[in-house]
Amino acid sequence: MLSLSCPSCGATVPFKSKASVFAVCSYCRSTLVRHDMDLEAVGKMAELQDDLTPLQIGTTGKYKGKAFEIIGRMKVSYDDGFWNEWYLYFAEGKHKEGWLAEAQGFYAVCFEVDESVAPARNDASTLQPGRLVEFKNNGFFEIEDIREVKCLVSEGELPVNAPKGRESLSVDLTGPDTQMATIEYAKDEIRVFAGGYQDFDDFKFHNLREIEGWKHV
């Protein structure tokens, strides 16, 4: 694990993932961009608002038998609400980093894949629900939802610059059985992810956040 000092307050800012390039100081809420061994303060992050999620940074769990730890979060909004994107670090296995999407009681884990499967950026405006997109080695996925989203708040460490107000076009797709995928069109980048849904209890979570009136089994 890499530990650097916040240039704003001097607090230690840990980086567990080599892929992380952005962090929010847990002490002064400065937003930080990592340049190798140096941190640049680029702004301030708003305080987190309670959204009743049981997950938090430091929560551990398993996906398909592989253990992970939550090390970051982006909370994003759209016209009808919001959802959480939790950044995962896997100590073992092929994939070291992944994402856990938490939305309306559903949980899905996905990993970044080759962006070449995504329609070109200038074709993004023509995407429609029901259109099929072929993922290499994963078959066809059907577009389910297309939303303009904006980052409300972020915390911990992340592999992308995620200041408040970061905008992107999120395209959600469904595949066979419990498979899912997401295409994100953000400024100067296209990111593609594929994975699957999993029931809450199957994650075997530990170190969940205490919520009044709800007992974790």
Solvent accessible surface area in square Angstrom, and as a share of the most:
residue,aa,sasa,rsa
1,M,158,0.71
2,L,49,0.24
3,S,58,0.38
4,L,19,0.09
5,S,76,0.49
6,C,3,0.02
7,P,76,0.48
8,S,62,0.40
9,C,65,0.39
10,G,50,0.48
11,A,19,0.15
12,T,83,0.48
13,V,6,0.04
14,P,65,0.41
15,F,4,0.02
16,K,72,0.31
17,S,2,0.02
18,K,193,0.82
19,A,47,0.36
20,S,0,0.00
21,V,54,0.31
22,F,1,0.00
23,A,1,0.01
24,V,8,0.04
25,C,1,0.01
26,S,91,0.59
27,Y,166,0.63
28,C,31,0.18
29,R,34,0.12
30,S,1,0.01
31,T,4,0.02
32,L,0,0.00
33,V,20,0.12
34,R,39,0.14
35,H,99,0.44
36,D,109,0.56
37,M,113,0.50
38,D,99,0.52
39,L,22,0.11
40,E,85,0.38
41,A,45,0.35
42,V,76,0.44
43,G,35,0.34
44,K,133,0.56
45,M,8,0.04
46,A,43,0.33
47,E,117,0.52
48,L,59,0.29
49,Q,128,0.57
50,D,107,0.55
51,D,29,0.15
52,L,123,0.61
53,T,10,0.06
54,P,7,0.05
55,L,2,0.01
56,Q,53,0.23
57,I,65,0.33
58,G,20,0.19
59,T,0,0.00
60,T,51,0.30
61,G,5,0.05
62,K,100,0.42
63,Y,12,0.05
64,K,160,0.68
65,G,62,0.60
66,K,101,0.43
67,A,58,0.45
68,F,7,0.03
69,E,45,0.20
70,I,0,0.00
71,I,8,0.04
72,G,0,0.00
73,R,12,0.05
74,M,9,0.04
75,K,16,0.07
76,V,11,0.06
77,S,25,0.16
78,Y,36,0.14
79,D,148,0.77
80,D,127,0.66
81,G,29,0.28
82,F,90,0.38
83,W,23,0.08
84,N,5,0.02
85,E,33,0.15
86,W,1,0.00
87,Y,2,0.01
88,L,0,0.00
89,Y,58,0.22
90,F,4,0.02
91,A,69,0.53
92,E,131,0.59
93,G,36,0.35
94,K,183,0.77
95,H,74,0.33
96,K,83,0.35
97,E,49,0.22
98,G,2,0.02
99,W,15,0.05
100,L,0,0.00
101,A,19,0.15
102,E,18,0.08
103,A,35,0.27
104,Q,157,0.70
105,G,63,0.61
106,F,137,0.57
107,Y,21,0.08
108,A,3,0.02
109,V,0,0.00
110,C,7,0.04
111,F,27,0.11
112,E,102,0.46
113,V,52,0.30
114,D,92,0.47
115,E,98,0.44
116,S,87,0.56
117,V,27,0.16
118,A,15,0.12
119,P,17,0.11
120,A,59,0.46
121,R,106,0.39
122,N,135,0.69
123,D,41,0.21
124,A,11,0.08
125,S,98,0.63
126,T,76,0.44
127,L,6,0.03
128,Q,109,0.48
129,P,84,0.53
130,G,41,0.39
131,R,91,0.33
132,L,103,0.51
133,V,8,0.05
134,E,104,0.47
135,F,4,0.02
136,K,154,0.65
137,N,144,0.74
138,N,64,0.33
139,G,35,0.34
140,F,112,0.47
141,F,2,0.01
142,E,80,0.36
143,I,2,0.01
144,E,92,0.41
145,D,50,0.26
146,I,54,0.27
147,R,67,0.24
148,E,128,0.57
149,V,11,0.07
150,K,90,0.38
151,C,3,0.02
152,L,66,0.33
153,V,9,0.05
154,S,0,0.00
155,E,25,0.11
156,G,21,0.20
157,E,7,0.03
158,L,0,0.00
159,P,32,0.20
160,V,15,0.08
161,N,76,0.39
162,A,0,0.00
163,P,56,0.35
164,K,123,0.52
165,G,32,0.30
166,R,36,0.13
167,E,109,0.49
168,S,8,0.05
169,L,29,0.14
170,S,8,0.05
171,V,0,0.00
172,D,35,0.18
173,L,2,0.01
174,T,47,0.27
175,G,20,0.19
176,P,69,0.44
177,D,143,0.74
178,T,82,0.48
179,Q,60,0.27
180,M,14,0.06
181,A,0,0.00
182,T,23,0.13
183,I,0,0.00
184,E,19,0.08
185,Y,11,0.04
186,A,5,0.04
187,K,170,0.72
188,D,129,0.67
189,E,60,0.27
190,I,34,0.17
191,R,16,0.06
192,V,0,0.00
193,F,11,0.05
194,A,11,0.08
195,G,19,0.19
196,G,4,0.04
197,Y,88,0.33
198,Q,32,0.14
199,D,102,0.53
200,F,54,0.22
201,D,108,0.56
202,D,78,0.41
203,F,0,0.00
204,K,130,0.55
205,F,23,0.09
206,H,129,0.58
207,N,89,0.46
208,L,25,0.12
209,R,68,0.25
210,E,141,0.63
211,I,27,0.14
212,E,178,0.80
213,G,85,0.81
214,W,103,0.36
215,K,181,0.77
216,H,55,0.25
217,V,198,1.14
